Amino acid sequence: MSRPDSYPMLAQVESPADLRRLPPARLVPLAAELREFLIHTVSQMGGHFAAGLGTVELTVALHYVFDTPHDRLVWDVGHQAYPHKVLTGRRDRLQTIKLKGGLAPFPSRFESEYDTFGVGHSSTSISAAIGMALAAQAKGEKRRVVAIIGDGAITAGQAFEALNHAGALDANVLVILNDNDMSISENVGALSNYFARILSGKTYAALREGGKKILRRMPTAWELARRSEEHFKGMVLPGTMFEEMGFNYFGPIDGHDLDALVKTLTNLRDAEGATFLHVVTRKGKGYAPAEADPIKWHGPGPFDAVSGTIHKEKTTGPVYSQVFGQWLCDMAELDSRIVAITPAMREGSGLVEYSKRFPDRYFDVAIAEQHAVTLAAGFACEGLRPVVAIYSTFLQRAYDQLIHDVALQELPVAFAIDRGGLVGGDGATHQGAFDLSYLRCIPNLVVMAPSDENECRQMLYTAVTLDGPAAVRYPRGQGPGVALVKQMEALPVGRAEVRREGRSGLLLLAFGTMVAPCVALAERLDATLVNMRFVKPLDEDTICRLVATHSCVVTLEENVVAGGAGSAVSECLAARGIDVPVHHIGIPDRFIEHGSREDCLVMAGIDAAGVEKQVLRLWSAHQPARPAVASRIS
């Protein structure tokens, strides 16, 4: 491992223009320095790791061959884009990634002109690239557009929708599949590189196009030639499907062979129409621990680069995803109808143990959120009890299925919604700020928000006992430290819990994570504190009973104020003709950027200190004015 200051070649590359001035012979040592720089830097602060190590050579080749930023590179998801950030003028700031005020965790149009499209969720690159290519064509601008998408991201429906569209257009767009889920043996790799170079070369292209012009005049011969070419490619290359969709397919090519990459990309740079290049890489390439376990090293925290030991954060109890995972295992032992579904988030959602113990009742559908929800609906139609483990922002992608396929049919599907609220380092694309708003407007759906770990466990149990759909929305990380009760009991649906009855006239209606920061505050202000538990159905009777003896109501939620749980309270009071001052505290009407979860709470003004400040300001406005004290005249 080199010292952090021993990257002489990398230090000379402040932009891709500097890279393009290098002779081809210097690209391999530059890539080696880039990989070592990534290992050293990410080891200090953590971050997305294995995917970026796998795209070092590809990134170097792309910026070497294409005239970026005039030519557009569109990265999918962004886990693979750390090398891209380093080569585009952000090398010295890489150690700030994910930190408040630092580099964004994913490509961001606000950060660099080289980040042509902002991403965070997967499978958007091909659609965006097509739009850019068509726009260039309409404006008469000669530029190349390249979408780089991973083998995991290409499983999503949107990617196939875009591929289907691109194949029917004459826009010049290159789609690169970064396939890091297979290895190529030495012989196959050499053969694949040979075919990629041959099929992308000018000689083959000229023969191909010239032959088309002649053979089209002889329909029978043309059809025979077309089928022969497809049959030949289909025998030796896995690209028949993409050819059928209208792409000219090349590959697979070894994504760590810089010479082959540069030659192939140079050949394809001026290709006409929709082109598909299949590049095979190894996730974690160049760092043995990450190569051996790329899942573990997908996004590690700080680690010792020499020993490969990841420094674990100190915890005082289970995180919510662990609470869910344990509950699911316990529930599966009790009820054989339980099946679990996840859209490629086994580790993040806490499903590792369940997947091992109940493999026949575990379904990872890959990055296909829409399919995950409708699959659950199909299970429910046949009497099973599906549990969909999904992040808040990922459920946004299956909203139509949630409404039409589940709620409209009143199917008993339980949604375990992780990362509800502010998540931290992954930033605006992953903040679960909207789920209470987009869930509570759906008929037939029960929506719960636990205030602690044990309440989360009991709510999850409640969800699978109901005859219709239900959602339990919980945050990332640890709760307040409440012990879990193994015995599971269903909570009364739509019933809040009055934690404290005060006499000051201030009523605090707290949802989910906002209960904990209000406990001490309610004591200090002699306020009434209610753990609302249910966002839908709302405990309207308790609200109206308490409002009758209070002069000011404050709702609190870790969700956007617009259309959130607090709005439901105001709607309830308005419908009953109750006129009382109601104030809402929640995430403000703006996107909250990256930082630690604590940083994000502060930015939103809903950390403990922020909540206290807002409540005091609102409550003081309703206090009777104190009589002015006349000044003494001597």
C-alpha positions as CSV (number, residue, x, y, z in Angstrom):
1,M,0.0,0.0,0.0
2,S,1.4,3.3,-1.1
3,R,1.6,6.3,1.2
4,P,-1.2,8.9,0.6
5,D,1.2,11.3,-0.9
6,S,2.8,8.9,-3.4
7,Y,0.5,9.2,-6.4
8,P,2.7,11.2,-8.8
9,M,0.8,10.4,-11.9
10,L,-2.6,10.9,-10.4
11,A,-1.5,14.3,-9.1
12,Q,-1.0,15.4,-12.6
13,V,-4.6,14.7,-13.6
14,E,-6.8,17.6,-12.5
15,S,-9.3,17.0,-15.3
16,P,-10.1,14.5,-18.1
17,A,-8.3,16.9,-20.5
18,D,-5.1,16.2,-18.6
19,L,-5.8,12.5,-18.8
20,R,-6.3,12.6,-22.6
21,R,-2.8,14.2,-23.0
22,L,-1.2,11.1,-21.6
23,P,0.4,8.5,-23.9
24,P,-1.5,5.2,-23.9
25,A,1.4,3.5,-22.1
26,R,0.8,5.5,-19.0
27,L,-2.8,4.6,-18.5
28,V,-2.2,1.3,-16.8
29,P,0.1,2.7,-14.1
30,L,-2.3,5.6,-13.7
31,A,-5.2,3.2,-13.1
32,A,-3.0,1.4,-10.5
33,E,-2.4,4.7,-8.6
34,L,-6.1,5.5,-8.8
35,R,-7.1,2.1,-7.3
36,E,-4.6,2.6,-4.4
37,F,-5.8,6.1,-3.8
38,L,-9.4,4.8,-3.6
39,I,-8.4,2.1,-1.1
40,H,-6.5,4.5,1.1
41,T,-9.1,7.3,1.0
42,V,-12.2,5.2,1.6
43,S,-10.4,3.3,4.4
44,Q,-10.2,6.6,6.3
45,M,-13.9,7.6,6.1
46,G,-15.9,4.7,4.6
47,G,-18.2,4.9,1.7
48,H,-19.2,3.0,-1.4
49,F,-16.2,0.9,-2.2
50,A,-16.2,-2.5,-4.0
51,A,-18.2,-1.2,-7.1
52,G,-15.8,1.7,-7.6
53,L,-12.7,-0.6,-7.5
54,G,-14.3,-2.6,-10.2
55,T,-14.7,0.4,-12.6
56,V,-11.3,2.0,-12.3
57,E,-10.1,0.9,-15.8
58,L,-13.5,1.5,-17.4
59,T,-13.6,5.0,-16.0
60,V,-10.0,5.8,-17.2
61,A,-10.9,4.5,-20.7
62,L,-14.1,6.4,-20.9
63,H,-12.6,9.8,-20.1
64,Y,-9.6,9.0,-22.3
65,V,-11.6,8.2,-25.4
66,F,-14.6,10.5,-25.0
67,D,-14.4,14.3,-25.0
68,T,-16.0,14.8,-21.6
69,P,-17.9,16.9,-20.5
70,H,-18.9,17.8,-24.1
71,D,-19.6,14.1,-24.6
72,R,-22.0,12.9,-21.9
73,L,-21.3,10.1,-19.4
74,V,-24.4,9.0,-17.5
75,W,-23.6,6.8,-14.5
76,D,-26.3,4.6,-13.1
77,V,-26.9,4.6,-9.3
78,G,-23.5,6.1,-8.6
79,H,-21.9,3.4,-6.4
80,Q,-19.4,2.9,-9.2
81,A,-18.7,6.6,-9.7
82,Y,-15.9,7.3,-7.1
83,P,-13.2,6.9,-9.7
84,H,-15.1,9.3,-11.9
85,K,-15.2,11.9,-9.2
86,V,-11.4,11.6,-8.7
87,L,-10.6,12.1,-12.4
88,T,-12.9,15.1,-12.7
89,G,-11.3,17.5,-10.3
90,R,-12.5,16.3,-7.0
91,R,-9.6,14.1,-5.9
92,D,-8.6,16.3,-3.0
93,R,-12.2,16.4,-1.6
94,L,-12.9,12.7,-1.9
95,Q,-12.4,12.3,1.9
96,T,-15.3,14.6,2.5
97,I,-17.8,12.4,0.6
98,K,-21.1,11.9,2.5
99,L,-20.1,14.4,5.1
100,K,-22.1,17.6,5.7
101,G,-20.8,20.2,3.2
102,G,-18.7,17.6,1.5
103,L,-18.9,15.7,-1.8
104,A,-22.3,14.2,-2.7
105,P,-22.5,10.4,-2.3
106,F,-23.6,10.1,-5.9
107,P,-23.2,12.0,-9.1
108,S,-24.8,15.5,-8.8
109,R,-25.5,18.1,-11.4
110,F,-25.0,20.8,-8.7
111,E,-21.5,19.5,-8.0
112,S,-19.8,19.1,-11.3
113,E,-20.3,19.7,-15.0
114,Y,-19.0,16.1,-15.5
115,D,-22.0,14.8,-13.5
116,T,-24.5,15.0,-16.4
117,F,-27.4,13.5,-14.5
118,G,-28.1,13.3,-10.8
119,V,-28.7,9.8,-9.5
120,G,-29.2,7.8,-6.4
121,H,-31.8,5.2,-7.3
122,S,-31.0,2.7,-10.0
123,S,-31.9,2.0,-13.6
124,T,-32.4,5.6,-14.8
125,S,-29.2,6.0,-16.9
126,I,-30.5,4.6,-20.2
127,S,-33.6,6.8,-20.2
128,A,-31.7,9.9,-19.4
129,A,-29.0,9.1,-22.0
130,I,-31.7,8.6,-24.7
131,G,-33.2,12.0,-23.8
132,M,-29.7,13.7,-24.1
133,A,-29.0,11.9,-27.4
134,L,-32.3,12.9,-28.9
135,A,-31.8,16.5,-27.7
136,A,-28.4,16.7,-29.3
137,Q,-29.8,15.4,-32.5
138,A,-32.7,18.0,-32.4
139,K,-30.2,20.8,-31.8
140,G,-27.8,19.6,-34.5
141,E,-25.0,19.1,-31.9
142,K,-22.4,16.4,-32.5
143,R,-21.8,14.8,-29.2
144,R,-21.7,11.2,-27.9
145,V,-23.9,10.0,-25.1
146,V,-22.9,7.0,-23.0
147,A,-24.9,5.2,-20.3
148,I,-23.0,3.0,-17.8
149,I,-25.3,0.6,-16.0
150,G,-24.6,-2.3,-13.7
151,D,-25.9,-5.9,-14.0
152,G,-28.0,-5.4,-10.9
153,A,-29.6,-2.1,-12.1
154,I,-30.5,-3.5,-15.6
155,T,-32.9,-5.9,-14.0
156,A,-35.4,-3.0,-13.2
157,G,-38.3,-2.5,-15.5
158,Q,-37.3,1.1,-16.4
159,A,-34.1,-0.1,-17.9
160,F,-35.8,-2.5,-20.2
161,E,-38.4,0.1,-21.1
162,A,-35.6,2.4,-22.1
163,L,-33.8,-0.3,-24.0
164,N,-36.9,-1.1,-25.9
165,H,-37.3,2.6,-26.9
166,A,-33.7,3.1,-27.8
167,G,-33.6,0.2,-30.2
168,A,-36.4,1.8,-32.2
169,L,-34.6,5.1,-32.6
170,D,-31.8,6.4,-34.8
171,A,-30.3,8.4,-32.0
172,N,-26.6,7.7,-31.3
173,V,-26.4,6.3,-27.8
174,L,-23.9,3.8,-26.3
175,V,-25.1,1.6,-23.4
176,I,-22.3,0.0,-21.4
177,L,-23.3,-2.9,-19.2
178,N,-20.9,-3.2,-16.3
179,D,-21.3,-6.8,-15.5
180,N,-19.6,-7.6,-12.3
181,D,-21.3,-10.8,-11.3
182,M,-19.2,-13.2,-13.3
183,S,-15.6,-13.9,-13.9
184,I,-14.0,-14.6,-17.3
185,S,-11.4,-17.3,-17.6
186,E,-8.2,-16.4,-19.3
187,N,-9.1,-18.1,-22.6
188,V,-12.6,-16.9,-22.7
189,G,-11.5,-13.4,-21.9
190,A,-9.0,-13.3,-24.7
191,L,-11.6,-14.7,-27.2
192,S,-14.2,-12.2,-26.0
193,N,-11.8,-9.3,-26.4
194,Y,-10.9,-10.5,-29.8
195,F,-14.6,-10.6,-30.9
196,A,-15.3,-7.2,-29.4
197,R,-12.4,-5.6,-31.2
198,I,-13.3,-7.3,-34.5
199,L,-17.0,-6.5,-34.3
200,S,-16.4,-2.9,-33.3
201,G,-13.8,-2.3,-36.0
202,K,-14.2,-0.1,-39.1
203,T,-13.5,-3.0,-41.5
204,Y,-16.3,-5.1,-40.1
205,A,-18.7,-2.1,-39.9
206,A,-18.0,-1.2,-43.5
207,L,-18.6,-4.7,-44.7
208,R,-21.7,-5.0,-42.7
209,E,-23.3,-1.8,-43.9
210,G,-22.1,-2.3,-47.5
211,G,-23.5,-5.8,-47.5
212,K,-26.9,-4.5,-46.2
213,K,-27.3,-2.1,-49.1
214,I,-26.6,-4.8,-51.7
215,L,-28.5,-7.6,-50.0
216,R,-31.6,-5.5,-49.3
217,R,-32.3,-5.6,-53.1
218,M,-32.4,-9.4,-52.8
219,P,-34.9,-10.1,-50.0
220,T,-34.3,-13.9,-49.7
221,A,-30.5,-13.4,-49.5
222,W,-30.8,-10.5,-47.1
223,E,-32.9,-12.5,-44.7
224,L,-30.5,-15.4,-44.9
225,A,-27.5,-13.1,-44.2
226,R,-29.3,-11.4,-41.3
227,R,-30.2,-14.6,-39.7
228,S,-26.7,-16.0,-40.3
229,E,-25.1,-13.0,-38.5
230,E,-27.4,-13.3,-35.6
231,H,-26.9,-17.0,-35.4
232,F,-23.1,-16.6,-35.4
233,K,-23.3,-13.9,-32.6
234,G,-25.8,-16.0,-30.7
235,M,-23.5,-19.0,-30.6
236,V,-20.5,-17.2,-29.3
237,L,-21.8,-14.0,-27.7
238,P,-24.6,-13.5,-25.1
239,G,-26.0,-10.5,-27.0
240,T,-28.8,-12.0,-29.0
241,M,-31.5,-10.4,-26.8
242,F,-30.0,-6.9,-27.2
243,E,-29.7,-7.4,-30.9
244,E,-33.4,-8.3,-31.1
245,M,-34.2,-5.1,-29.2
246,G,-32.5,-3.1,-32.0
247,F,-29.0,-2.7,-30.5
248,N,-25.7,-3.5,-32.2
249,Y,-24.1,-5.6,-29.5
250,F,-20.4,-5.9,-28.7
251,G,-18.6,-8.0,-26.1
252,P,-18.3,-9.3,-23.6
253,I,-14.9,-7.6,-23.0
254,D,-12.6,-7.8,-20.0
255,G,-13.3,-4.5,-18.1
256,H,-9.8,-4.6,-16.5
257,D,-7.9,-4.8,-19.8
258,L,-7.3,-1.1,-20.5
259,D,-5.8,-1.6,-23.9
260,A,-8.9,-3.6,-25.1
261,L,-11.2,-1.1,-23.5
262,V,-9.6,1.9,-25.2
263,K,-9.4,0.2,-28.6
264,T,-13.1,-1.0,-28.4
265,L,-14.4,2.4,-27.2
266,T,-12.4,4.2,-29.9
267,N,-14.0,2.0,-32.5
268,L,-17.5,2.5,-31.0
269,R,-17.1,6.3,-30.5
270,D,-18.4,7.2,-33.9
271,A,-20.9,4.3,-34.3
272,E,-24.3,5.2,-35.6
273,G,-27.5,4.3,-33.8
274,A,-28.0,2.3,-30.6
275,T,-24.9,0.4,-29.5
276,F,-24.5,-2.0,-26.6
277,L,-21.1,-2.9,-25.1
278,H,-20.9,-5.7,-22.5
279,V,-18.0,-5.1,-20.1
280,V,-17.2,-7.7,-17.5
281,T,-15.5,-6.4,-14.3
282,R,-14.8,-7.8,-10.8
283,K,-16.3,-6.0,-7.9
284,G,-13.6,-5.1,-5.4
285,K,-10.9,-5.6,-8.0
286,G,-7.4,-5.0,-6.6
287,Y,-8.3,-5.4,-2.9
288,A,-8.4,-9.0,-1.8
289,P,-10.9,-8.7,1.0
290,A,-13.4,-6.9,-1.2
291,E,-12.9,-9.4,-4.1
292,A,-13.6,-12.2,-1.7
293,D,-16.8,-10.7,-0.2
294,P,-18.0,-7.8,-2.4
295,I,-21.4,-7.7,-0.5
296,K,-19.7,-7.0,2.8
297,W,-17.5,-4.4,1.1
298,H,-20.2,-2.7,-0.9
299,G,-20.3,0.3,1.5
300,P,-18.1,-0.3,4.5
301,G,-17.3,2.2,7.3
302,P,-13.7,3.1,8.0
303,F,-11.4,0.1,7.9
304,D,-7.7,-0.9,8.3
305,A,-6.5,-1.1,4.7
306,V,-3.7,-3.5,5.6
307,S,-5.6,-6.1,7.6
308,G,-9.0,-5.6,6.0
309,T,-10.6,-5.1,9.4
310,I,-13.7,-2.9,9.2
311,H,-14.1,-0.7,12.3
312,K,-17.5,-1.4,13.7
313,E,-19.5,1.4,15.2
314,K,-20.2,1.1,18.9
315,T,-23.9,0.2,19.5
316,T,-25.9,-0.1,22.7
317,G,-28.7,-2.2,21.2
318,P,-30.2,-3.6,18.0
319,V,-30.9,-1.3,15.1
320,Y,-34.4,-1.3,13.7
321,S,-33.5,-3.5,10.8
322,Q,-32.3,-6.1,13.3
323,V,-35.5,-5.8,15.2
324,F,-37.4,-6.5,12.0
325,G,-35.2,-9.4,11.1
326,Q,-35.6,-11.1,14.5
327,W,-39.4,-10.5,14.4
328,L,-39.7,-12.0,11.0
329,C,-37.8,-15.2,12.0
330,D,-40.0,-15.5,15.1
331,M,-43.1,-14.9,13.1
332,A,-42.1,-17.5,10.4
333,E,-41.7,-20.1,13.1
334,L,-45.3,-19.4,14.3
335,D,-47.0,-19.1,10.9
336,S,-46.1,-21.1,7.8
337,R,-48.0,-18.7,5.6
338,I,-45.3,-16.0,6.1
339,V,-43.2,-15.2,3.0
340,A,-40.7,-12.4,2.8
341,I,-39.9,-10.4,-0.3
342,T,-37.1,-7.9,-0.9
343,P,-36.0,-5.9,-3.9
344,A,-32.2,-6.7,-3.6
345,M,-31.9,-5.4,0.0
346,R,-31.3,-8.5,2.0
347,E,-28.4,-7.2,4.1
348,G,-29.8,-3.6,4.5
349,S,-33.2,-4.8,5.5
350,G,-32.0,-7.3,8.1
351,L,-33.0,-10.5,6.2
352,V,-29.8,-12.4,6.2
353,E,-30.7,-14.8,9.0
354,Y,-34.3,-15.3,7.7
355,S,-32.9,-16.1,4.2
356,K,-30.8,-18.9,5.7
357,R,-33.4,-20.3,8.0
358,F,-36.4,-20.1,5.6
359,P,-35.0,-20.2,2.1
360,D,-38.2,-21.6,0.6
361,R,-40.1,-18.6,1.9
362,Y,-37.6,-15.9,0.9
363,F,-37.7,-14.1,-2.4
364,D,-35.1,-11.6,-3.6
365,V,-36.6,-10.2,-6.8
366,A,-33.5,-8.0,-7.6
367,I,-33.9,-4.3,-8.2
368,A,-37.6,-4.6,-9.2
369,E,-39.7,-2.8,-6.7
370,Q,-42.9,-2.8,-8.8
371,H,-42.6,-6.6,-9.3
372,A,-42.0,-7.1,-5.6
373,V,-45.2,-5.4,-4.6
374,T,-47.4,-7.2,-7.2
375,L,-45.7,-10.5,-6.4
376,A,-46.8,-10.0,-2.8
377,A,-50.3,-9.3,-4.0
378,G,-50.3,-12.6,-5.9
379,F,-49.2,-14.4,-2.7
380,A,-51.9,-12.8,-0.7
381,C,-54.5,-13.8,-3.3
382,E,-53.7,-17.4,-2.5
383,G,-53.9,-17.1,1.3
384,L,-50.3,-16.5,2.1
385,R,-49.1,-13.7,4.4
386,P,-46.4,-11.7,2.4
387,V,-44.1,-9.3,4.1
388,V,-42.4,-6.8,1.8
389,A,-39.2,-5.4,3.3
390,I,-38.4,-2.2,1.5
391,Y,-36.8,1.2,2.0
392,S,-39.0,4.2,2.2
393,T,-37.6,5.8,-0.9
394,F,-37.6,2.5,-2.9
395,L,-41.3,2.0,-2.2
396,Q,-41.9,5.3,-4.1
397,R,-41.0,3.4,-7.2
398,A,-43.9,1.0,-6.7
399,Y,-46.6,3.4,-5.8
400,D,-49.0,2.4,-8.6
401,Q,-48.7,-1.2,-7.5
402,L,-49.3,-0.3,-3.9
403,I,-52.5,1.4,-4.8
404,H,-53.9,-0.7,-7.6
405,D,-52.6,-4.2,-6.9
406,V,-52.7,-4.2,-3.1
407,A,-54.9,-1.5,-1.5
408,L,-57.7,-1.4,-4.1
409,Q,-58.1,-5.2,-3.7
410,E,-57.8,-5.0,0.1
411,L,-55.1,-7.7,0.1
412,P,-53.3,-8.6,3.4
413,V,-49.8,-7.5,2.5
414,A,-47.5,-6.2,5.2
415,F,-45.0,-3.5,4.3
416,A,-41.9,-3.2,6.6
417,I,-40.7,0.2,5.5
418,D,-37.1,0.8,6.6
419,R,-35.2,4.1,6.5
420,G,-38.4,6.1,7.2
421,G,-37.3,9.7,7.9
422,L,-33.8,11.1,7.5
423,V,-31.1,8.6,6.8
424,G,-27.8,10.6,6.7
425,G,-24.9,10.0,4.4
426,D,-26.8,8.8,1.3
427,G,-28.4,12.2,1.1
428,A,-31.5,13.6,-0.6
429,T,-32.1,10.6,-2.9
430,H,-32.5,8.3,0.1
431,Q,-34.1,10.5,2.8
432,G,-37.4,8.8,3.7
433,A,-39.2,12.1,4.0
434,F,-42.4,11.5,2.1
435,D,-43.9,8.1,3.0
436,L,-46.4,9.3,5.6
437,S,-47.7,11.7,3.1
438,Y,-48.0,9.3,0.2
439,L,-49.3,6.4,2.3
440,R,-52.0,8.1,4.3
441,C,-54.0,9.2,1.3
442,I,-54.5,5.5,0.2
443,P,-57.8,3.9,1.2
444,N,-57.8,0.6,3.0
445,L,-54.2,1.0,4.2
446,V,-53.3,1.0,7.9
447,V,-50.2,3.1,8.6
448,M,-48.2,2.8,11.8
449,A,-45.1,4.6,13.1
450,P,-43.4,3.1,16.2
451,S,-41.8,5.2,18.9
452,D,-39.4,2.5,20.0
453,E,-37.9,-0.9,19.2
454,N,-40.5,-3.0,21.1
455,E,-43.4,-1.0,19.7
456,C,-42.0,-1.7,16.2
457,R,-42.0,-5.4,17.0
458,Q,-45.6,-5.3,18.2
459,M,-46.7,-3.2,15.2
460,L,-45.2,-5.6,12.7
461,Y,-47.1,-8.4,14.4
462,T,-50.2,-6.3,14.3
463,A,-49.7,-5.8,10.5
464,V,-49.8,-9.5,9.7
465,T,-52.9,-10.1,11.8
466,L,-55.0,-7.7,9.8
467,D,-57.2,-8.7,6.8
468,G,-56.0,-5.9,4.7
469,P,-52.8,-4.1,3.8
470,A,-50.7,-2.4,6.5
471,A,-47.4,-0.5,6.7
472,V,-45.0,-0.2,9.6
473,R,-42.6,2.7,9.0
474,Y,-39.4,2.8,11.1
475,P,-36.2,4.8,10.9
476,R,-32.6,3.9,10.2
477,G,-30.3,3.0,13.1
478,Q,-31.0,2.5,16.8
479,G,-34.1,3.5,18.8
480,P,-34.2,4.9,22.3
481,G,-33.1,1.5,23.8
482,V,-36.4,-0.1,24.9
483,A,-36.1,-3.8,25.6
484,L,-37.9,-6.2,23.2
485,V,-40.7,-8.3,24.6
486,K,-40.7,-11.7,23.0
487,Q,-44.5,-12.2,23.4
488,M,-46.3,-10.5,20.6
489,E,-49.6,-8.8,21.0
490,A,-51.6,-7.0,18.4
491,L,-52.2,-3.3,19.1
492,P,-55.8,-1.9,19.0
493,V,-55.9,-0.4,15.5
494,G,-56.2,3.4,15.5
495,R,-55.6,3.7,19.2
496,A,-53.0,6.3,20.4
497,E,-51.2,6.1,23.8
498,V,-51.3,9.1,26.1
499,R,-47.9,9.1,27.7
500,R,-48.5,12.1,29.9
501,E,-51.4,14.4,30.8
502,G,-50.3,17.9,31.6
503,R,-52.1,21.0,32.9
504,S,-50.4,23.8,31.0
505,G,-52.7,23.7,28.0
506,L,-50.0,22.6,25.6
507,L,-50.8,19.3,23.7
508,L,-48.0,17.5,21.9
509,L,-49.1,14.9,19.3
510,A,-45.9,13.0,18.4
511,F,-45.6,10.4,15.6
512,G,-42.9,7.7,15.7
513,T,-39.4,8.9,16.3
514,M,-40.6,12.3,17.5
515,V,-41.9,10.8,20.8
516,A,-38.5,10.4,22.4
517,P,-37.3,14.0,22.1
518,C,-40.6,15.2,23.5
519,V,-40.6,13.2,26.8
520,A,-38.3,15.5,28.8
521,L,-39.8,18.6,27.1
522,A,-43.3,17.7,28.1
523,E,-42.2,17.3,31.7
524,R,-40.6,20.7,31.7
525,L,-43.5,22.5,30.1
526,D,-46.2,20.4,32.0
527,A,-47.6,19.5,28.5
528,T,-49.7,16.6,27.5
529,L,-47.7,14.1,25.3
530,V,-49.4,11.6,23.1
531,N,-47.7,8.8,21.2
532,M,-50.0,8.7,18.2
533,R,-48.9,5.3,17.0
534,F,-51.3,5.2,14.0
535,V,-51.1,7.7,11.2
536,K,-54.1,6.0,9.6
537,P,-56.6,5.4,11.0
538,L,-56.0,8.4,13.2
539,D,-57.3,8.2,16.8
540,E,-59.7,11.1,16.3
541,D,-61.6,10.5,19.5
542,T,-58.5,10.9,21.7
543,I,-57.5,14.0,19.8
544,C,-60.8,15.7,20.1
545,R,-61.2,14.7,23.8
546,L,-57.8,16.3,24.6
547,V,-58.2,19.3,22.4
548,A,-61.2,20.3,24.4
549,T,-59.0,21.0,27.4
550,H,-55.9,22.5,25.7
551,S,-55.3,25.9,24.1
552,C,-52.5,24.9,21.7
553,V,-51.8,21.8,19.7
554,V,-48.4,20.9,18.2
555,T,-47.9,17.9,15.9
556,L,-44.4,16.4,15.4
557,E,-43.3,13.9,12.7
558,E,-40.1,12.9,10.9
559,N,-41.8,13.4,7.6
560,V,-42.5,16.4,5.3
561,V,-45.1,18.7,6.8
562,A,-46.9,18.9,3.5
563,G,-49.7,16.3,3.6
564,G,-48.1,14.5,6.5
565,A,-49.5,13.1,9.8
566,G,-49.9,16.6,11.2
567,S,-52.1,17.5,8.2
568,A,-54.3,14.6,9.1
569,V,-54.8,16.1,12.6
570,S,-55.8,19.4,11.1
571,E,-58.2,17.8,8.7
572,C,-59.8,15.9,11.5
573,L,-60.3,19.0,13.6
574,A,-61.6,21.0,10.7
575,A,-64.1,18.3,9.8
576,R,-65.5,18.4,13.3
577,G,-65.6,22.1,13.4
578,I,-63.1,22.4,16.2
579,D,-61.3,25.7,16.2
580,V,-58.0,25.5,18.0
581,P,-54.5,26.7,17.1
582,V,-52.6,23.8,15.5
583,H,-48.9,23.9,14.5
584,H,-46.9,21.4,12.6
585,I,-43.3,20.4,13.1
586,G,-41.6,18.2,10.6
587,I,-39.2,18.2,7.7
588,P,-39.4,21.5,5.9
589,D,-40.3,22.0,2.2
590,R,-36.9,21.4,0.8
591,F,-34.6,18.4,0.1
592,I,-32.2,17.6,3.0
593,E,-28.7,17.0,1.7
594,H,-26.1,14.5,3.0
595,G,-24.4,14.3,6.4
596,S,-24.7,12.1,9.4
597,R,-28.2,11.3,10.5
598,E,-27.7,13.7,13.4
599,D,-26.5,16.4,10.9
600,C,-29.6,15.8,8.8
601,L,-32.0,16.1,11.8
602,V,-30.3,19.4,12.7
603,M,-30.6,20.7,9.1
604,A,-34.3,19.9,9.2
605,G,-34.7,21.5,12.6
606,I,-36.1,18.3,14.2
607,D,-33.2,17.2,16.4
608,A,-33.9,17.4,20.1
609,A,-32.6,20.9,20.4
610,G,-34.5,22.0,17.3
611,V,-37.7,20.5,18.5
612,E,-37.4,22.2,21.8
613,K,-36.7,25.6,20.1
614,Q,-39.7,25.3,17.8
615,V,-42.1,24.1,20.5
616,L,-41.0,27.0,22.9
617,R,-41.4,29.5,20.1
618,L,-44.9,28.3,19.2
619,W,-46.0,27.9,22.8
620,S,-44.8,31.3,23.9
621,A,-47.0,32.9,21.2
622,H,-50.0,31.5,23.1
623,Q,-49.0,32.6,26.6
624,P,-50.9,35.5,28.0
625,A,-48.8,38.7,27.8
626,R,-47.2,39.7,31.0
627,P,-48.1,43.3,32.2
628,A,-45.4,45.8,31.5
629,V,-43.5,46.9,34.6
630,A,-43.5,50.7,35.0
631,S,-40.0,52.1,35.2
632,R,-39.2,53.9,38.5
633,I,-38.7,57.6,38.2
634,S,-36.1,58.9,40.7
